[in-house]
Amino acid sequence: MVERTLEFDNIFNSLADSTRRDILRRVAATELSISEIAKPYKLTFGAISKHLLVLERANLVVKRRQGKEQIVSIAPDTIESVSAMLQEYQKLWETRFGRLDALLEKQTK
């Protein structure tokens, strides 16, 4: 359980940066080379590479070589596991809010 918690901590820490979230959004739509990823940002190629390294260490993206370029794509398994974890929290809170609603309704009668 601790290992899983550390994995999620790493994922959410990597998503704390808006540039990394934007990169993830873009590679979720289509595979991109690192140079294609870097184009819209006013950052150095090195800075983009560091952002990609953080995302890669969190297992949110994967890189593969295609000729001289590295192609970046989203890692769907990690996205699915985070989504499942968030759905568990959603169910927990829905249950708690349901109990609160029932309690409030009981008190107003």
N, CA, C and O atoms as CSV, one atom per row, in Angstrom:
chain,resi,resn,atom,element,x,y,z
A,1,MET,N,N,0.833,-1.198,0.000
A,1,MET,CA,C,0.000,0.000,0.000
A,1,MET,C,C,0.873,1.257,0.000
A,1,MET,O,O,0.575,2.229,-0.694
A,2,VAL,N,N,1.962,1.228,0.791
A,2,VAL,CA,C,2.855,2.382,0.841
A,2,VAL,C,C,3.472,2.628,-0.523
A,2,VAL,O,O,3.606,3.775,-0.951
A,3,GLU,N,N,3.850,1.552,-1.212
A,3,GLU,CA,C,4.447,1.686,-2.539
A,3,GLU,C,C,3.458,2.336,-3.506
A,3,GLU,O,O,3.837,3.192,-4.305
A,4,ARG,N,N,2.203,1.930,-3.433
A,4,ARG,CA,C,1.159,2.491,-4.291
A,4,ARG,C,C,0.943,3.971,-3.981
A,4,ARG,O,O,0.757,4.783,-4.888
A,5,THR,N,N,0.969,4.317,-2.686
A,5,THR,CA,C,0.815,5.707,-2.273
A,5,THR,C,C,1.956,6.552,-2.824
A,5,THR,O,O,1.729,7.665,-3.299
A,6,LEU,N,N,3.173,6.038,-2.765
A,6,LEU,CA,C,4.321,6.774,-3.306
A,6,LEU,C,C,4.204,6.950,-4.812
A,6,LEU,O,O,4.598,7.983,-5.353
A,7,GLU,N,N,3.663,5.942,-5.489
A,7,GLU,CA,C,3.452,6.040,-6.931
A,7,GLU,C,C,2.472,7.166,-7.248
A,7,GLU,O,O,2.723,7.975,-8.141
A,8,PHE,N,N,1.351,7.223,-6.516
A,8,PHE,CA,C,0.379,8.284,-6.737
A,8,PHE,C,C,0.935,9.642,-6.345
A,8,PHE,O,O,0.651,10.636,-7.014
A,9,ASP,N,N,1.721,9.708,-5.277
A,9,ASP,CA,C,2.365,10.974,-4.897
A,9,ASP,C,C,3.232,11.484,-6.038
A,9,ASP,O,O,3.202,12.671,-6.361
A,10,ASN,N,N,4.001,10.593,-6.646
A,10,ASN,CA,C,4.876,10.953,-7.753
A,10,ASN,C,C,4.054,11.443,-8.952
A,10,ASN,O,O,4.424,12.414,-9.612
A,11,ILE,N,N,2.959,10.774,-9.218
A,11,ILE,CA,C,2.096,11.169,-10.341
A,11,ILE,C,C,1.516,12.560,-10.110
A,11,ILE,O,O,1.602,13.424,-10.983
A,12,PHE,N,N,0.922,12.777,-8.933
A,12,PHE,CA,C,0.289,14.071,-8.678
A,12,PHE,C,C,1.305,15.198,-8.536
A,12,PHE,O,O,1.013,16.337,-8.898
A,13,ASN,N,N,2.489,14.901,-8.017
A,13,ASN,CA,C,3.543,15.919,-7.978
A,13,ASN,C,C,3.955,16.313,-9.394
A,13,ASN,O,O,4.207,17.488,-9.664
A,14,SER,N,N,4.024,15.346,-10.286
A,14,SER,CA,C,4.396,15.679,-11.666
A,14,SER,C,C,3.320,16.506,-12.351
A,14,SER,O,O,3.620,17.305,-13.238
A,15,LEU,N,N,2.064,16.318,-11.945
A,15,LEU,CA,C,0.956,17.062,-12.554
A,15,LEU,C,C,0.722,18.425,-11.909
A,15,LEU,O,O,-0.164,19.169,-12.327
A,16,ALA,N,N,1.511,18.748,-10.898
A,16,ALA,CA,C,1.358,20.042,-10.226
A,16,ALA,C,C,1.809,21.194,-11.110
A,16,ALA,O,O,1.483,22.348,-10.836
A,17,ASP,N,N,2.546,20.898,-12.155
A,17,ASP,CA,C,3.072,21.937,-13.045
A,17,ASP,C,C,2.177,22.062,-14.288
A,17,ASP,O,O,1.862,21.066,-14.938
A,18,SER,N,N,1.779,23.284,-14.602
A,18,SER,CA,C,0.856,23.503,-15.728
A,18,SER,C,C,1.468,23.123,-17.073
A,18,SER,O,O,0.754,22.652,-17.959
A,19,THR,N,N,2.767,23.318,-17.241
A,19,THR,CA,C,3.418,22.934,-18.500
A,19,THR,C,C,3.343,21.426,-18.686
A,19,THR,O,O,3.046,20.949,-19.782
A,20,ARG,N,N,3.609,20.673,-17.622
A,20,ARG,CA,C,3.543,19.211,-17.726
A,20,ARG,C,C,2.112,18.739,-17.986
A,20,ARG,O,O,1.900,17.797,-18.750
A,21,ARG,N,N,1.138,19.382,-17.360
A,21,ARG,CA,C,-0.260,19.011,-17.632
A,21,ARG,C,C,-0.601,19.280,-19.102
A,21,ARG,O,O,-1.297,18.488,-19.739
A,22,ASP,N,N,-0.109,20.395,-19.629
A,22,ASP,CA,C,-0.375,20.724,-21.025
A,22,ASP,C,C,0.318,19.732,-21.957
A,22,ASP,O,O,-0.270,19.299,-22.948
A,23,ILE,N,N,1.544,19.376,-21.651
A,23,ILE,CA,C,2.258,18.381,-22.457
A,23,ILE,C,C,1.477,17.066,-22.446
A,23,ILE,O,O,1.294,16.440,-23.490
A,24,LEU,N,N,1.023,16.655,-21.276
A,24,LEU,CA,C,0.272,15.409,-21.159
A,24,LEU,C,C,-1.014,15.476,-21.983
A,24,LEU,O,O,-1.372,14.511,-22.658
A,25,ARG,N,N,-1.702,16.604,-21.928
A,25,ARG,CA,C,-2.921,16.784,-22.716
A,25,ARG,C,C,-2.628,16.641,-24.207
A,25,ARG,O,O,-3.393,16.015,-24.942
A,26,ARG,N,N,-1.525,17.220,-24.642
A,26,ARG,CA,C,-1.178,17.186,-26.069
A,26,ARG,C,C,-0.793,15.791,-26.533
A,26,ARG,O,O,-1.211,15.362,-27.609
A,27,VAL,N,N,0.005,15.067,-25.730
A,27,VAL,CA,C,0.404,13.722,-26.159
A,27,VAL,C,C,-0.723,12.708,-25.964
A,27,VAL,O,O,-0.674,11.611,-26.520
A,28,ALA,N,N,-1.740,13.073,-25.174
A,28,ALA,CA,C,-2.914,12.210,-25.059
A,28,ALA,C,C,-3.690,12.213,-26.378
A,28,ALA,O,O,-4.327,11.221,-26.733
A,29,ALA,N,N,-3.632,13.318,-27.087
A,29,ALA,CA,C,-4.345,13.451,-28.356
A,29,ALA,C,C,-3.618,12.743,-29.497
A,29,ALA,O,O,-4.248,12.149,-30.372
A,30,THR,N,N,-2.285,12.813,-29.477
A,30,THR,CA,C,-1.490,12.194,-30.536
A,30,THR,C,C,-0.033,12.074,-30.103
A,30,THR,O,O,0.441,12.864,-29.287
A,31,GLU,N,N,0.664,11.105,-30.638
A,31,GLU,CA,C,2.095,10.977,-30.362
A,31,GLU,C,C,2.825,12.165,-30.976
A,31,GLU,O,O,2.492,12.611,-32.074
A,32,LEU,N,N,3.818,12.670,-30.258
A,32,LEU,CA,C,4.590,13.809,-30.746
A,32,LEU,C,C,6.069,13.571,-30.516
A,32,LEU,O,O,6.462,12.888,-29.570
A,33,SER,N,N,6.883,14.141,-31.389
A,33,SER,CA,C,8.330,14.126,-31.144
A,33,SER,C,C,8.637,15.195,-30.096
A,33,SER,O,O,7.825,16.086,-29.847
A,34,ILE,N,N,9.796,15.094,-29.500
A,34,ILE,CA,C,10.170,16.086,-28.487
A,34,ILE,C,C,10.226,17.483,-29.097
A,34,ILE,O,O,9.822,18.452,-28.456
A,35,SER,N,N,10.723,17.597,-30.327
A,35,SER,CA,C,10.772,18.924,-30.962
A,35,SER,C,C,9.367,19.456,-31.233
A,35,SER,O,O,9.147,20.662,-31.124
A,36,GLU,N,N,8.409,18.593,-31.584
A,36,GLU,CA,C,7.025,19.034,-31.775
A,36,GLU,C,C,6.411,19.481,-30.448
A,36,GLU,O,O,5.636,20.436,-30.400
A,37,ILE,N,N,6.767,18.780,-29.382
A,37,ILE,CA,C,6.266,19.161,-28.057
A,37,ILE,C,C,6.812,20.525,-27.668
A,37,ILE,O,O,6.088,21.342,-27.099
A,38,ALA,N,N,8.069,20.779,-27.966
A,38,ALA,CA,C,8.742,22.005,-27.543
A,38,ALA,C,C,8.269,23.258,-28.290
A,38,ALA,O,O,8.354,24.358,-27.745
A,39,LYS,N,N,7.777,23.116,-29.515
A,39,LYS,CA,C,7.429,24.271,-30.368
A,39,LYS,C,C,6.585,25.351,-29.707
A,39,LYS,O,O,6.971,26.518,-29.773
A,40,PRO,N,N,5.458,25.039,-29.077
A,40,PRO,CA,C,4.595,26.123,-28.582
A,40,PRO,C,C,5.074,26.800,-27.296
A,40,PRO,O,O,4.477,27.786,-26.865
A,41,TYR,N,N,6.124,26.295,-26.688
A,41,TYR,CA,C,6.563,26.837,-25.402
A,41,TYR,C,C,7.750,27.773,-25.565
A,41,TYR,O,O,8.600,27.575,-26.432
A,42,LYS,N,N,7.793,28.776,-24.731
A,42,LYS,CA,C,8.936,29.692,-24.711
A,42,LYS,C,C,9.954,29.180,-23.694
A,42,LYS,O,O,10.405,29.913,-22.814
A,43,LEU,N,N,10.301,27.905,-23.842
A,43,LEU,CA,C,11.264,27.247,-22.955
A,43,LEU,C,C,12.367,26.644,-23.812
A,43,LEU,O,O,12.181,26.399,-25.004
A,44,THR,N,N,13.501,26.412,-23.197
A,44,THR,CA,C,14.583,25.767,-23.926
A,44,THR,C,C,14.233,24.303,-24.164
A,44,THR,O,O,13.371,23.734,-23.495
A,45,PHE,N,N,14.913,23.721,-25.116
A,45,PHE,CA,C,14.728,22.298,-25.397
A,45,PHE,C,C,15.088,21.479,-24.154
A,45,PHE,O,O,14.453,20.466,-23.861
A,46,GLY,N,N,16.117,21.932,-23.429
A,46,GLY,CA,C,16.535,21.259,-22.193
A,46,GLY,C,C,15.450,21.294,-21.128
A,46,GLY,O,O,15.237,20.309,-20.421
A,47,ALA,N,N,14.767,22.421,-21.013
A,47,ALA,CA,C,13.693,22.542,-20.024
A,47,ALA,C,C,12.537,21.606,-20.372
A,47,ALA,O,O,11.960,20.974,-19.486
A,48,ILE,N,N,12.202,21.518,-21.643
A,48,ILE,CA,C,11.148,20.599,-22.082
A,48,ILE,C,C,11.570,19.162,-21.796
A,48,ILE,O,O,10.758,18.354,-21.343
A,49,SER,N,N,12.824,18.845,-22.056
A,49,SER,CA,C,13.326,17.499,-21.772
A,49,SER,C,C,13.215,17.161,-20.297
A,49,SER,O,O,12.904,16.024,-19.941
A,50,LYS,N,N,13.469,18.142,-19.434
A,50,LYS,CA,C,13.336,17.904,-17.989
A,50,LYS,C,C,11.883,17.655,-17.610
A,50,LYS,O,O,11.598,16.776,-16.797
A,51,HIS,N,N,10.961,18.419,-18.190
A,51,HIS,CA,C,9.538,18.202,-17.932
A,51,HIS,C,C,9.133,16.788,-18.378
A,51,HIS,O,O,8.395,16.093,-17.680
A,52,LEU,N,N,9.625,16.380,-19.542
A,52,LEU,CA,C,9.303,15.040,-20.048
A,52,LEU,C,C,9.892,13.954,-19.151
A,52,LEU,O,O,9.278,12.905,-18.957
A,53,LEU,N,N,11.069,14.202,-18.610
A,53,LEU,CA,C,11.692,13.238,-17.703
A,53,LEU,C,C,10.832,13.054,-16.449
A,53,LEU,O,O,10.655,11.931,-15.978
A,54,VAL,N,N,10.301,14.149,-15.912
A,54,VAL,CA,C,9.431,14.068,-14.737
A,54,VAL,C,C,8.185,13.246,-15.069
A,54,VAL,O,O,7.777,12.390,-14.283
A,55,LEU,N,N,7.584,13.504,-16.224
A,55,LEU,CA,C,6.398,12.749,-16.640
A,55,LEU,C,C,6.726,11.279,-16.884
A,55,LEU,O,O,5.929,10.392,-16.580
A,56,GLU,N,N,7.898,11.042,-17.431
A,56,GLU,CA,C,8.322,9.666,-17.697
A,56,GLU,C,C,8.583,8.910,-16.397
A,56,GLU,O,O,8.212,7.742,-16.279
A,57,ARG,N,N,9.212,9.554,-15.429
A,57,ARG,CA,C,9.471,8.917,-14.135
A,57,ARG,C,C,8.175,8.609,-13.392
A,57,ARG,O,O,8.120,7.668,-12.600
A,58,ALA,N,N,7.148,9.385,-13.642
A,58,ALA,CA,C,5.835,9.142,-13.035
A,58,ALA,C,C,5.035,8.130,-13.858
A,58,ALA,O,O,3.889,7.822,-13.531
A,59,ASN,N,N,5.644,7.621,-14.917
A,59,ASN,CA,C,4.995,6.645,-15.813
A,59,ASN,C,C,3.739,7.197,-16.480
A,59,ASN,O,O,2.802,6.451,-16.767
A,60,LEU,N,N,3.724,8.492,-16.722
A,60,LEU,CA,C,2.595,9.111,-17.416
A,60,LEU,C,C,2.800,9.155,-18.926
A,60,LEU,O,O,1.836,9.194,-19.691
A,61,VAL,N,N,4.064,9.149,-19.351
A,61,VAL,CA,C,4.385,9.107,-20.774
A,61,VAL,C,C,5.469,8.061,-21.007
A,61,VAL,O,O,6.204,7.677,-20.097
A,62,VAL,N,N,5.540,7.616,-22.255
A,62,VAL,CA,C,6.607,6.711,-22.672
A,62,VAL,C,C,7.258,7.289,-23.919
A,62,VAL,O,O,6.616,7.955,-24.731
A,63,LYS,N,N,8.546,7.015,-24.047
A,63,LYS,CA,C,9.289,7.462,-25.230
A,63,LYS,C,C,9.728,6.240,-26.021
A,63,LYS,O,O,10.025,5.182,-25.465
A,64,ARG,N,N,9.759,6.421,-27.330
A,64,ARG,CA,C,10.316,5.387,-28.203
A,64,ARG,C,C,11.091,6.074,-29.320
A,64,ARG,O,O,10.786,7.198,-29.718
A,65,ARG,N,N,12.074,5.384,-29.799
A,65,ARG,CA,C,12.892,5.943,-30.858
A,65,ARG,C,C,12.275,5.641,-32.212
A,65,ARG,O,O,11.828,4.525,-32.479
A,66,GLN,N,N,12.262,6.663,-33.061
A,66,GLN,CA,C,11.831,6.514,-34.449
A,66,GLN,C,C,12.855,7.250,-35.294
A,66,GLN,O,O,12.779,8.468,-35.452
A,67,GLY,N,N,13.795,6.522,-35.827
A,67,GLY,CA,C,14.901,7.145,-36.547
A,67,GLY,C,C,15.741,7.957,-35.579
A,67,GLY,O,O,16.213,7.438,-34.567
A,68,LYS,N,N,15.926,9.231,-35.892
A,68,LYS,CA,C,16.723,10.109,-35.024
A,68,LYS,C,C,15.892,10.779,-33.941
A,68,LYS,O,O,16.443,11.415,-33.041
A,69,GLU,N,N,14.576,10.644,-34.017
A,69,GLU,CA,C,13.702,11.334,-33.073
A,69,GLU,C,C,13.216,10.401,-31.969
A,69,GLU,O,O,13.156,9.182,-32.127
A,70,GLN,N,N,12.872,11.024,-30.847
A,70,GLN,CA,C,12.195,10.309,-29.784
A,70,GLN,C,C,10.726,10.723,-29.836
A,70,GLN,O,O,10.397,11.909,-29.833
A,71,ILE,N,N,9.857,9.722,-29.882
A,71,ILE,CA,C,8.425,9.961,-29.954
A,71,ILE,C,C,7.837,9.722,-28.573
A,71,ILE,O,O,8.133,8.723,-27.917
A,72,VAL,N,N,6.998,10.659,-28.145
A,72,VAL,CA,C,6.404,10.604,-26.808
A,72,VAL,C,C,4.912,10.313,-26.948
A,72,VAL,O,O,4.216,10.918,-27.764
A,73,SER,N,N,4.442,9.377,-26.134
A,73,SER,CA,C,3.008,9.077,-26.098
A,73,SER,C,C,2.574,8.893,-24.648
A,73,SER,O,O,3.396,8.703,-23.752
A,74,ILE,N,N,1.287,8.955,-24.447
A,74,ILE,CA,C,0.729,8.815,-23.100
A,74,ILE,C,C,0.805,7.346,-22.679
A,74,ILE,O,O,0.788,6.448,-23.520
A,75,ALA,N,N,0.889,7.115,-21.375
A,75,ALA,CA,C,0.894,5.761,-20.821
A,75,ALA,C,C,-0.503,5.473,-20.275
A,75,ALA,O,O,-0.800,5.834,-19.136
A,76,PRO,N,N,-1.359,4.834,-21.059
A,76,PRO,CA,C,-2.762,4.677,-20.665
A,76,PRO,C,C,-2.970,3.866,-19.387
A,76,PRO,O,O,-3.922,4.125,-18.651
A,77,ASP,N,N,-2.109,2.899,-19.108
A,77,ASP,CA,C,-2.284,2.093,-17.894
A,77,ASP,C,C,-2.197,2.949,-16.635
A,77,ASP,O,O,-2.966,2.751,-15.695
A,78,THR,N,N,-1.266,3.894,-16.614
A,78,THR,CA,C,-1.123,4.773,-15.455
A,78,THR,C,C,-2.327,5.684,-15.332
A,78,THR,O,O,-2.842,5.893,-14.234
A,79,ILE,N,N,-2.776,6.222,-16.443
A,79,ILE,CA,C,-3.952,7.096,-16.436
A,79,ILE,C,C,-5.166,6.319,-15.912
A,79,ILE,O,O,-5.949,6.854,-15.128
A,80,GLU,N,N,-5.323,5.082,-16.333
A,80,GLU,CA,C,-6.450,4.256,-15.879
A,80,GLU,C,C,-6.366,3.981,-14.384
A,80,GLU,O,O,-7.388,4.003,-13.698
A,81,SER,N,N,-5.160,3.719,-13.863
A,81,SER,CA,C,-5.039,3.435,-12.427
A,81,SER,C,C,-5.337,4.681,-11.590
A,81,SER,O,O,-5.937,4.579,-10.520
A,82,VAL,N,N,-4.922,5.847,-12.068
A,82,VAL,CA,C,-5.231,7.095,-11.361
A,82,VAL,C,C,-6.726,7.356,-11.414
A,82,VAL,O,O,-7.324,7.765,-10.419
A,83,SER,N,N,-7.327,7.124,-12.561
A,83,SER,CA,C,-8.766,7.316,-12.705
A,83,SER,C,C,-9.536,6.396,-11.752
A,83,SER,O,O,-10.509,6.823,-11.129
A,84,ALA,N,N,-9.108,5.152,-11.640
A,84,ALA,CA,C,-9.761,4.200,-10.726
A,84,ALA,C,C,-9.630,4.664,-9.280
A,84,ALA,O,O,-10.587,4.577,-8.511
A,85,MET,N,N,-8.454,5.154,-8.908
A,85,MET,CA,C,-8.247,5.638,-7.547
A,85,MET,C,C,-9.137,6.841,-7.262
A,85,MET,O,O,-9.719,6.936,-6.181
A,86,LEU,N,N,-9.250,7.755,-8.210
A,86,LEU,CA,C,-10.101,8.924,-8.024
A,86,LEU,C,C,-11.580,8.534,-7.946
A,86,LEU,O,O,-12.351,9.163,-7.220
A,87,GLN,N,N,-11.968,7.517,-8.676
A,87,GLN,CA,C,-13.354,7.046,-8.608
A,87,GLN,C,C,-13.663,6.455,-7.230
A,87,GLN,O,O,-14.781,6.588,-6.733
A,88,GLU,N,N,-12.669,5.801,-6.612
A,88,GLU,CA,C,-12.854,5.293,-5.251
A,88,GLU,C,C,-13.112,6.444,-4.281
A,88,GLU,O,O,-13.995,6.358,-3.428
A,89,TYR,N,N,-12.341,7.514,-4.416
A,89,TYR,CA,C,-12.569,8.695,-3.569
A,89,TYR,C,C,-13.930,9.315,-3.845
A,89,TYR,O,O,-14.604,9.765,-2.919
A,90,GLN,N,N,-14.339,9.342,-5.098
A,90,GLN,CA,C,-15.638,9.900,-5.447
A,90,GLN,C,C,-16.758,9.107,-4.772
A,90,GLN,O,O,-17.693,9.696,-4.230
A,91,LYS,N,N,-16.668,7.784,-4.802
A,91,LYS,CA,C,-17.681,6.945,-4.148
A,91,LYS,C,C,-17.702,7.195,-2.642
A,91,LYS,O,O,-18.768,7.272,-2.032
A,92,LEU,N,N,-16.527,7.321,-2.055
A,92,LEU,CA,C,-16.434,7.583,-0.617
A,92,LEU,C,C,-17.142,8.885,-0.263
A,92,LEU,O,O,-17.934,8.926,0.679
A,93,TRP,N,N,-16.861,9.949,-1.014
A,93,TRP,CA,C,-17.462,11.247,-0.720
A,93,TRP,C,C,-18.955,11.262,-1.023
A,93,TRP,O,O,-19.724,11.899,-0.303
A,94,GLU,N,N,-19.372,10.570,-2.075
A,94,GLU,CA,C,-20.803,10.498,-2.373
A,94,GLU,C,C,-21.543,9.813,-1.231
A,94,GLU,O,O,-22.639,10.233,-0.860
A,95,THR,N,N,-20.950,8.760,-0.673
A,95,THR,CA,C,-21.554,8.072,0.468
A,95,THR,C,C,-21.633,9.002,1.667
A,95,THR,O,O,-22.659,9.061,2.343
A,96,ARG,N,N,-20.568,9.719,1.930
A,96,ARG,CA,C,-20.552,10.638,3.070
A,96,ARG,C,C,-21.564,11.769,2.896
A,96,ARG,O,O,-22.260,12.132,3.845
A,97,PHE,N,N,-21.646,12.321,1.701
A,97,PHE,CA,C,-22.623,13.385,1.447
A,97,PHE,C,C,-24.046,12.844,1.542
A,97,PHE,O,O,-24.949,13.543,2.004
A,98,GLY,N,N,-24.246,11.616,1.111
A,98,GLY,CA,C,-25.564,10.993,1.233
A,98,GLY,C,C,-25.983,10.862,2.685
A,98,GLY,O,O,-27.130,11.136,3.039
A,99,ARG,N,N,-25.034,10.435,3.532
A,99,ARG,CA,C,-25.325,10.332,4.972
A,99,ARG,C,C,-25.617,11.704,5.569
A,99,ARG,O,O,-26.528,11.850,6.384
A,100,LEU,N,N,-24.852,12.699,5.168
A,100,LEU,CA,C,-25.055,14.057,5.668
A,100,LEU,C,C,-26.425,14.577,5.237
A,100,LEU,O,O,-27.140,15.178,6.039
A,101,ASP,N,N,-26.792,14.351,3.985
A,101,ASP,CA,C,-28.116,14.769,3.506
A,101,ASP,C,C,-29.224,14.107,4.324
A,101,ASP,O,O,-30.192,14.759,4.716
A,102,ALA,N,N,-29.073,12.805,4.576
A,102,ALA,CA,C,-30.078,12.081,5.355
A,102,ALA,C,C,-30.177,12.640,6.769
A,102,ALA,O,O,-31.277,12.794,7.299
A,103,LEU,N,N,-29.037,12.944,7.380
A,103,LEU,CA,C,-29.019,13.504,8.730
A,103,LEU,C,C,-29.682,14.882,8.764
A,103,LEU,O,O,-30.477,15.172,9.658
A,104,LEU,N,N,-29.354,15.721,7.792
A,104,LEU,CA,C,-29.936,17.059,7.731
A,104,LEU,C,C,-31.440,16.991,7.485
A,104,LEU,O,O,-32.199,17.770,8.061
A,105,GLU,N,N,-31.866,16.081,6.648
A,105,GLU,CA,C,-33.288,15.921,6.362
A,105,GLU,C,C,-34.027,15.448,7.619
A,105,GLU,O,O,-35.140,15.889,7.906
A,106,LYS,N,N,-33.392,14.557,8.345
A,106,LYS,CA,C,-33.993,14.035,9.582
A,106,LYS,C,C,-34.134,15.147,10.627
A,106,LYS,O,O,-35.127,15.189,11.352
A,107,GLN,N,N,-33.164,16.031,10.707
A,107,GLN,CA,C,-33.190,17.114,11.693
A,107,GLN,C,C,-34.191,18.204,11.340
A,107,GLN,O,O,-34.694,18.892,12.229
A,108,THR,N,N,-34.483,18.370,10.070
A,108,THR,CA,C,-35.426,19.424,9.666
A,108,THR,C,C,-36.869,18.972,9.798
A,108,THR,O,O,-37.773,19.792,9.635
A,109,LYS,N,N,-37.122,17.718,10.082
A,109,LYS,CA,C,-38.497,17.214,10.251
A,109,LYS,C,C,-38.991,17.374,11.646
A,109,LYS,O,O,-40.125,16.999,11.947
